[in-house]
Amino acid sequence: MRYVVKPGDTLYIIAQRFGVTVADILAVNPQIRDPNLIFPGQVIIIPGKRPEIPPYYPGFPPMFPPGYWGWPPYIPGEYPVGWWPNVPPG
């Protein structure tokens, strides 16, 4: 997406507004040589938002490997440890 820099904008503010990092913006805008020097009216490219990374709690291995998108969807804390829905006991 193209974005026109407004007075008072910084790369940090723009990055926060669009949910990306300053490094993401710099990676797709090689014309920006000094990240502290942008001008009102300057047109920059804003990359797509980065996908969210599932939470990881140190000391607890994840139930599914990173990037798992199978069924059922993994939602931390949804099921007690060792419990699996619709599995008959014994």
N, C-alpha and C positions, 0 to 999 in steps of 0.2 A: 504494500500500500504506500502511496505517496503522501507525504506530510509536509506542509509549509510551516516552517519555524515561525513562531510568534514572539513578540517582545517579551522578555522575561523567561523564555524557555531555556532549559539546559538539557543536555542529553539524558541526564539522570531523571529529570522530571518527565521527559517524553517517554523514556523507558518504563517508568512506573505507570504512566497513564495507559500504556498499551500492553503491560504485562510481559515485557521482555527485559533483557539486560542491556546495559550500555555496550558491552562487548558484542552482543547480537547486532545492535545497530551499526557499530563500527565495522563489523564483518561484511555487511552488505553495502557499505558506503565508503569505498576506498578513497574517495575525494576528500574525506574529512581527515586532515593530517594532524590537527590538534583537537582532541575531544573537548577541550575547554573553550574553544573558539568557534561558535556557530553564530549565524546572523539572521535577524528577522527577514523573512522572505525567501530564505534558502530552502530548497526542496530536498528532502532526504527520503530514503526508503525505510519503511518500518517492516521488519520481517514478521512472519506469522507467529502467533503465540506458541511458546514451547509447551509440550504436553506435560502434565503434572506427573511427578514421580511418586509412586505409592510410598507411604510412610514406612520407615524401618526403625525398629526399636533395638538398639545395641543389646546383645545378650540373648535376644530371642530370634531364632531363625524364622524367616518368612514361611508361611504355609505354602505359598506357590512361588516359583521363580520370578524374578523381575520381568515385567513385560507379559506375564500370563494374562490372556484375555479369554479364557475358556469359561465353561459353566461349571458350577455356579460362580457368580461374580464374587470376588474376594472383598469383603468389607471387614477391616480390623475390628475385633471385639463383637462381631455379630453372633458367632457361635462359641459356646464354651469349648475348652480344649478337649479334643478327642470325640466331639459330638459331630455327627454327620446327619443332615436331615433325610428323612425317608429311608433310613436303614433299619430293618427290623432287628430287635435285640437277639443276641445269642447266635 
